[in-house]
Amino acid sequence: MVWLAWRNQFAALAGASYIPHIVMAWKTEPEYTTAQYVDIGMLFLIAALTSILADHERAQRHKVEENARQLTEECPVAEVF
């Protein structure tokens, strides 16, 4: 299961809070209602994908920073001027 990062939970909350509006306001136009549900699904998908990419980037940055720290400890003479 994909856990949304806290920054993207706002997007999920916004989409979920819009569902009652769709049900009440657009029940007379089923085609538009369907399009609104698809929009909410896309919002959830984009939020989840953004979270996955942000987590991957954070892990990669942590790995690079750890490698740089280890290299600095092992070879202090080779520090960048």
C-alpha positions as CSV (number, residue, x, y, z in Angstrom):
1,M,0.0,0.0,0.0
2,V,1.2,3.5,-0.9
3,W,1.3,5.9,2.1
4,L,0.9,9.5,1.0
5,A,3.5,11.9,2.3
6,W,2.0,14.5,4.7
7,R,2.3,17.2,2.0
8,N,0.2,15.2,-0.4
9,Q,-2.5,14.2,2.1
10,F,-3.9,17.7,1.5
11,A,-4.6,16.7,-2.1
12,A,-6.3,13.5,-0.9
13,L,-8.4,15.5,1.6
14,A,-9.4,18.0,-1.0
15,G,-10.5,15.3,-3.4
16,A,-12.4,13.4,-0.7
17,S,-14.1,16.6,0.6
18,Y,-15.3,17.3,-3.0
19,I,-17.2,14.0,-3.3
20,P,-20.3,15.2,-1.4
21,H,-20.5,18.3,-3.6
22,I,-20.5,16.1,-6.7
23,V,-23.2,13.8,-5.3
24,M,-25.5,16.7,-4.3
25,A,-24.9,19.3,-7.1
26,W,-24.3,17.2,-10.2
27,K,-26.8,14.3,-9.8
28,T,-28.9,15.6,-12.7
29,E,-25.9,15.4,-15.1
30,P,-24.5,11.9,-15.0
31,E,-21.8,12.5,-17.7
32,Y,-20.4,15.5,-15.8
33,T,-20.6,13.5,-12.5
34,T,-18.5,10.7,-14.0
35,A,-15.9,13.2,-15.3
36,Q,-15.7,14.7,-11.8
37,Y,-15.1,11.2,-10.2
38,V,-12.3,10.6,-12.8
39,D,-10.7,13.9,-11.9
40,I,-10.7,12.9,-8.2
41,G,-9.1,9.6,-9.1
42,M,-6.4,11.3,-11.1
43,L,-5.8,13.7,-8.2
44,F,-5.2,10.6,-5.9
45,L,-3.0,9.0,-8.5
46,I,-0.9,12.1,-9.0
47,A,-0.6,12.6,-5.2
48,A,0.5,9.0,-4.7
49,L,3.0,9.1,-7.6
50,T,4.5,12.4,-6.3
51,S,4.9,10.9,-2.9
52,I,6.7,7.8,-4.3
53,L,9.1,10.0,-6.3
54,A,9.7,12.3,-3.4
55,D,10.5,9.4,-1.1
56,H,12.8,7.9,-3.7
57,E,14.6,11.2,-4.2
58,R,15.0,11.6,-0.4
59,A,16.4,8.1,0.0
60,Q,18.9,8.7,-2.9
61,R,20.0,12.0,-1.4
62,H,20.5,10.4,2.0
63,K,22.6,7.7,0.3
64,V,24.8,10.2,-1.5
65,E,25.2,12.3,1.7
66,E,26.2,9.2,3.7
67,N,28.8,8.2,1.0
68,A,30.2,11.7,0.9
69,R,30.5,11.7,4.7
70,Q,32.3,8.3,4.7
71,L,34.7,9.5,2.0
72,T,35.5,12.7,3.9
73,E,36.2,10.6,7.1
74,E,38.4,8.1,5.2
75,C,40.4,10.6,3.2
76,P,40.4,14.1,4.8
77,V,43.3,15.3,2.6
78,A,41.1,15.0,-0.5
79,E,38.6,17.6,0.7
80,V,37.4,20.0,-2.0
81,F,38.8,23.6,-1.7
